[in-house]
Amino acid sequence: MRKGKFIVIEGISGSGQQVKAAIVALHKALVELKYDVVECANPDSGRVKELGMASMLNWPFGKNARADFMFEGAVRTEIFKNIVEPALQQDKIVLCKQSSISSLANAWVSGYTKHFDVLRHLDKISRGFLFEDEIYPDLTIFIDVPAEEAHERVEDVLQIHHEGGLEYYQQMRDFYLKEIHRWRGVRVDAPTDRDPDEITAEALALVKAIL
């Protein structure tokens, strides 16, 4: 039986800076509280490269949503089995930058909604469901960046364009807000004009509550 805690930090496309900042701050605070902390990340996250977990395949994320979903599931299986599970058995706290909700959200906003229950089941398999060792978050923290701010950062600053414009980000945020209850999720308000220290303090209080 696992003894550690698995905590996922989620956010819509364009919220990566705030999500990363929250994880870095949480990691530092938990280490100062004498907890052993391990990080992992969804394979489409920039944090993957920073953690030395970049894919050998140099996967072209964003070209095909169906292929992205299947690839992310395969990589998630590897990460959960070789990083998350051993860390939990050793009573460590695992902080993961995005996971299942991210993959499901990307599929949803890309229009793959007809057999969404099948996608949910495939995700369960990627987390170990068929092999009797399914890993499920103890807590999911949704760093809620307004869709307008996320859209501006990705479209105007990074010059990455999604079909649908602002509506793409609004639909993704709506999906997250409806979805997080399935994942022991809590929303943390994170507009750019909110003090990052306040965001960290709120997230840390949520984590402390389950330790």
C-alpha positions as CSV (number, residue, x, y, z in Angstrom):
1,M,0.0,0.0,0.0
2,R,1.3,3.4,-0.9
3,K,2.2,5.9,1.8
4,G,3.1,9.1,-0.1
5,K,0.8,11.7,-1.7
6,F,0.3,12.3,-5.4
7,I,-0.6,16.0,-6.2
8,V,-1.3,17.2,-9.7
9,I,-1.1,20.9,-10.6
10,E,-3.3,21.7,-13.6
11,G,-4.0,24.7,-15.8
12,I,-5.3,25.5,-19.3
13,S,-3.1,26.2,-22.3
14,G,-1.4,29.5,-21.7
15,S,-1.2,29.2,-17.9
16,G,2.1,27.4,-17.9
17,Q,4.1,30.2,-16.2
18,Q,1.7,30.3,-13.3
19,V,1.5,26.5,-13.0
20,K,5.3,26.2,-13.1
21,A,5.7,29.0,-10.5
22,A,3.2,27.2,-8.2
23,I,5.1,23.9,-8.5
24,V,8.5,25.4,-7.9
25,A,7.2,27.3,-4.9
26,L,5.4,24.3,-3.5
27,H,8.4,22.1,-3.9
28,K,10.6,24.6,-2.1
29,A,8.1,25.0,0.8
30,L,7.6,21.3,1.2
31,V,11.3,20.6,1.3
32,E,11.6,23.3,4.0
33,L,9.0,21.4,5.9
34,K,11.2,18.3,5.7
35,Y,9.2,16.4,3.1
36,D,10.9,14.4,0.4
37,V,9.5,15.7,-2.9
38,V,9.7,14.3,-6.5
39,E,8.4,16.0,-9.6
40,C,7.0,14.7,-12.9
41,A,5.1,16.3,-15.8
42,N,2.8,15.5,-18.6
43,P,4.8,14.8,-21.8
44,D,3.5,17.9,-23.6
45,S,4.7,20.2,-20.8
46,G,7.8,22.4,-21.1
47,R,8.6,21.2,-17.5
48,V,9.5,17.8,-19.0
49,K,12.7,19.1,-20.6
50,E,13.7,20.9,-17.4
51,L,13.3,17.7,-15.4
52,G,15.4,15.8,-17.9
53,M,12.4,13.7,-19.1
54,A,12.2,14.9,-22.8
55,S,10.9,12.3,-25.2
56,M,13.3,10.4,-27.4
57,L,10.8,10.7,-30.2
58,N,10.7,14.5,-30.2
59,W,6.9,14.1,-30.5
60,P,5.2,16.9,-32.6
61,F,2.5,17.9,-30.1
62,G,-0.5,19.7,-31.6
63,K,-0.5,18.2,-35.1
64,N,-3.0,15.4,-34.3
65,A,-5.1,15.4,-31.1
66,R,-5.9,11.6,-31.3
67,A,-2.2,10.7,-31.7
68,D,-1.3,13.2,-28.9
69,F,-3.8,11.5,-26.5
70,M,-2.5,8.0,-27.2
71,F,1.2,9.1,-26.9
72,E,0.6,10.9,-23.7
73,G,-1.2,7.8,-22.2
74,A,1.8,5.6,-23.1
75,V,4.3,8.1,-21.6
76,R,2.1,8.5,-18.5
77,T,2.2,4.7,-18.0
78,E,6.0,4.9,-18.0
79,I,6.1,7.9,-15.7
80,F,3.6,6.5,-13.2
81,K,5.3,3.1,-13.1
82,N,8.9,4.2,-12.9
83,I,8.7,7.5,-11.1
84,V,5.4,8.1,-9.3
85,E,4.7,4.6,-7.9
86,P,8.2,4.1,-6.4
87,A,8.1,7.6,-4.9
88,L,4.8,7.0,-3.3
89,Q,5.9,3.7,-1.8
90,Q,8.9,5.6,-0.3
91,D,6.5,8.0,1.4
92,K,7.4,10.9,-0.8
93,I,5.3,13.7,-2.1
94,V,4.9,13.7,-5.9
95,L,4.1,17.0,-7.6
96,C,3.0,16.5,-11.2
97,K,2.7,19.4,-13.7
98,Q,-0.5,18.3,-15.5
99,S,-1.7,14.8,-16.1
100,S,-4.9,13.1,-17.1
101,I,-7.2,16.2,-17.2
102,S,-4.8,17.9,-19.6
103,S,-5.0,15.0,-22.0
104,L,-8.7,14.8,-21.8
105,A,-9.2,18.5,-22.1
106,N,-7.1,18.7,-25.3
107,A,-9.1,15.9,-26.8
108,W,-12.4,17.6,-25.8
109,V,-11.6,21.0,-27.3
110,S,-10.3,19.3,-30.4
111,G,-13.8,17.9,-31.0
112,Y,-13.4,14.3,-29.9
113,T,-16.5,14.1,-27.7
114,K,-18.7,11.4,-29.2
115,H,-17.1,8.4,-27.4
116,F,-15.5,10.4,-24.5
117,D,-16.3,7.6,-22.1
118,V,-13.8,5.4,-24.1
119,L,-11.2,8.1,-23.8
120,R,-11.7,8.1,-20.0
121,H,-11.3,4.4,-19.9
122,L,-8.1,4.6,-22.0
123,D,-6.8,7.1,-19.5
124,K,-7.6,4.8,-16.6
125,I,-5.6,2.1,-18.3
126,S,-2.7,4.5,-18.7
127,R,-2.8,4.9,-14.9
128,G,-2.7,1.2,-14.2
129,F,-6.4,0.2,-14.1
130,L,-6.1,-3.1,-15.9
131,F,-3.0,-4.1,-13.9
132,E,-4.5,-3.6,-10.5
133,D,-2.2,-0.7,-9.5
134,E,-4.2,2.3,-10.7
135,I,-2.7,5.6,-9.4
136,Y,-5.2,8.4,-8.7
137,P,-4.4,11.9,-7.4
138,D,-4.8,12.6,-3.7
139,L,-5.3,16.3,-4.7
140,T,-5.6,18.2,-8.0
141,I,-5.0,22.0,-7.9
142,F,-6.4,23.9,-10.8
143,I,-4.4,27.1,-11.3
144,D,-7.2,29.1,-12.9
145,V,-5.9,31.7,-15.3
146,P,-8.6,33.7,-17.1
147,A,-9.1,32.5,-20.7
148,E,-8.5,36.0,-22.0
149,E,-5.0,36.2,-20.3
150,A,-4.1,32.7,-21.5
151,H,-5.2,33.6,-25.1
152,E,-3.1,36.7,-25.1
153,R,0.0,35.0,-23.9
154,V,-0.2,32.1,-26.4
155,E,-1.5,33.9,-29.4
156,D,0.1,37.4,-29.1
157,V,3.3,36.7,-27.1
158,L,4.3,33.2,-28.2
159,Q,2.7,33.6,-31.6
160,I,1.1,30.1,-31.4
161,H,-2.4,30.1,-33.0
162,H,-5.3,27.7,-32.2
163,E,-8.3,27.4,-34.4
164,G,-11.2,29.1,-32.6
165,G,-9.2,31.9,-31.0
166,L,-10.4,33.0,-27.6
167,E,-13.3,30.5,-27.7
168,Y,-10.7,27.6,-27.7
169,Y,-9.4,28.8,-24.3
170,Q,-12.9,29.5,-22.9
171,Q,-14.0,26.0,-23.8
172,M,-10.9,24.4,-22.3
173,R,-11.4,26.4,-19.0
174,D,-15.1,25.4,-18.9
175,F,-14.0,21.7,-19.3
176,Y,-11.6,22.0,-16.4
177,L,-14.2,23.6,-14.1
178,K,-16.6,20.8,-14.8
179,E,-14.0,18.1,-14.6
180,I,-11.9,18.8,-11.5
181,H,-14.5,17.4,-9.1
182,R,-13.7,13.9,-10.6
183,W,-10.0,14.3,-9.5
184,R,-10.3,15.6,-6.0
185,G,-9.8,19.0,-7.5
186,V,-9.8,22.5,-6.0
187,R,-9.7,25.7,-8.0
188,V,-7.1,28.5,-7.1
189,D,-7.8,31.9,-8.7
190,A,-4.7,33.0,-10.5
191,P,-5.1,36.1,-12.7
192,T,-1.9,37.9,-13.5
193,D,-2.7,40.8,-11.1
194,R,-2.9,38.5,-8.1
195,D,0.2,38.3,-5.9
196,P,2.1,35.0,-6.7
197,D,2.8,34.6,-3.0
198,E,-0.9,34.6,-2.3
199,I,-1.4,31.9,-4.9
200,T,1.4,29.8,-3.4
201,A,0.0,30.2,0.1
202,E,-3.4,29.1,-0.9
203,A,-2.0,26.1,-2.8
204,L,0.3,25.1,0.1
205,A,-2.6,25.3,2.5
206,L,-4.5,22.8,0.3
207,V,-1.5,20.5,0.3
208,K,-1.0,20.7,4.0
209,A,-4.6,19.7,4.6
210,I,-4.0,16.2,3.1
211,L,-0.6,15.5,4.6
